[in-house]
Amino acid sequence: MGEISSSNGNGHGNGNGNGNGVHASAHLGGDGRRKSCWYEEEIEQDLRWCFALNSILHTGASQYQDIALLDTKPFGKALVIDGKLQSAEIDEFIYHESLVHPALLHHLNPKTVFIMGGGEGSTAREILRHGTVEKVVMCDIDEEVVDFCKSYLVVNREAFCDSRLHLIINDARAELQTRQDCFDVIIGDLADPIEGGPCYQLYTKSFYESTVKTRLNEGGVFVTQAGPAGVFSHTEVFSCIYNTLRQVFKYVVPYSAHIPSYADTWGWVMASDTPFTVDAEELDTRAKRRMKGENRYLDGKTFASASMLSKVVRKTLAKETQVYTEGTAKFIYGHGAGHRSQPHA
């Protein structure tokens, strides 16, 4: 869980142990004693990651999640949900380019896109750079997250005003199940599956099989963020999500990238019943033809590299047998605000 903290001289805070504390600090400097506020996230029981803050822009608790928007010194504005950093201003382009563009560029002609989650607006922003796209439905259950991201994240204001974007506040599963229309691409930009969190059921085989797949047009592509994918962290949920999608779709591609503000390599999984045959050169050609502006991170060679996983991760994925279900759910380290939430997106 995340913690907004500070430290007294020795750099150690006096938190309450559950990762939900705010405590005072002072550091000695050339101009005497100065206070320095820090954000601390407990990545694992014995591993914490912290960085200095300029200010705390917003903290609160919605009906579903604990929320904080922080102005950090190394990473700019950072959105934190249920104690887990979701995205940071300085490097969110790595995450969102990796999530969006491989799926859209592998599709022959993506016109309609559905986003599960994505309340901060960055995923919609990247999708709307594609000239082929005529309609984007963004479905996030937490109106408070959407509203304060609209207010604070200037980089996404143009996307929120785009006439092609249709914003819906609802449970993504319920929304997909009740809609009659289908989509060329469905994107899972959901919070991480954590115990007590609001959306772990949207990583299950039954959801992928009975809801996601039935709402894809022929040739459609599904992609989801799939949690940490580092040498040591990929066994938390990444390999299980990959194996689960293999039970539902004919063609499944796992890939990953290092996200500095996450202090880890992150994973995504792309799936379809149509083979992924686009090579690096064609990916670049399609990007140039279809997209407004150039990517900062992702191009054909980068995606080819991202989908070439390390030996240790490949071995785990090849041997993974667990399927993600409501009864056998796997979670990353941390706890959600389960006492207030229902399993929604």
Order of alpha helices (4+ residues) and beta strands (2+ residues): beta-beta-beta-beta-beta-beta-beta-beta-alpha-beta-alpha-beta-alpha-alpha-beta-alpha-beta-beta-alpha-beta-beta-alpha-alpha-alpha
